[in-house]
Amino acid sequence: MKTRQNDVVAEYLREVDQRLAGIPVLQRRELLADLEAHIAAERVDRNLDSEGELIEMLEKLGSPEVVAAAAHEEAGTQPRAPQPPRRRLWPWFVGVGALLVVFAFCASALFLARVDSTEQPAPPEPAVTAPVPQPTS
C-alpha cells in the first residue's frame, strides 16, 4: 500500500513541477523540496494510513494548478501551459523492425518448406541386368 501512496505523491509533485515552468530552476527545486517535506511531515503527524486519506490531505493542500499559481505569483512570473510529454518514436521503429524481421524469416522458411515438398524425387529407374549364365552340367 505504501507504493501506491508514494505514487500518488509523486504524481502530485510531477503535476506541480510541470506547472512551474517559467520559474527559475533553483527556485523550482527548492519549492518542490519544501512541498515534498511538508507532505511527508503531514503524513507522519496525521498518521495517514490509506491512500484515500492521503488524497484528501493533498486536496486540502490545493490542486497542482493552485499551488503553482501561488508560486508564480510569489516569483512574479507568468504561468505557462504545461507541455505534453514528448513521445519517443525509436521504440516504435525498433518494434516494427523486429516484427518485419520475424515476418521475413517466417515467410522464407515457409517458402523453402513448400519448395522442398513440391520437388518429388524421380522414381528409381529399373535396373537393367544382364542375364546371368546358367552353369551347364
Buried (B, 14 or more C-beta within 10 A) or exposed (E): EEEEBEEBBEEBBEBBBBBBBBBEEEBBEEBBEEBBEEBEEBBEEEEBEEBEBBBEBBEEBEBBEEBBBEBBEEBEBEBBEBEEEEEEEEEEEEEEEEEEEEEEEEEEEEEEEEEEEEEEEEEEEEEEEEEEEEEEE
